[in-house]
Amino acid sequence: MIDSWPTAPRTALQRGQLIVAEVPASRPDRRAWIAIYPLQSPAATGHGFNLFHREFETSYIQNGWCVGPGDGMTDVRTAHAQDEMTLNQVLTTWGLDPSQLTYAHRTDYPV
């Protein structure tokens, strides 16, 4: 469950907002993030999460260029979590502590 998470990322997810964490990239000419996109069901009876670990070429970010798969952006891995318990399991598997997560607008996350 996310009840034990720091307030900011927990609140963001509960409001349906994207949160991200910058993580080490595989090469010095890239930057990498893990992004969590909350999914709300139409009836608001449940929710899930799409997770993306993506790398971006630094030159695209510095120049403000659009990015997409194969064009400045590479998906390292993706996952879907159908609930908060699975979300925590994925983050643990990926080695990400919830305290690293923040609002996307507070970072350079380009998507």
Secondary structure as UniProt FT lines:
FT   TURN            3..4
FT   HELIX           7..14
FT   TURN            15..16
FT   STRAND          19..23
FT   TURN            28..29
FT   STRAND          30..40
FT   TURN            42..43
FT   STRAND          47..57
FT   HELIX           58..63
FT   STRAND          68..69
FT   STRAND          71..81
FT   HELIX           84..93
FT   TURN            94..95
FT   HELIX           98..100
FT   STRAND          102..103
FT   HELIX           104..106
//
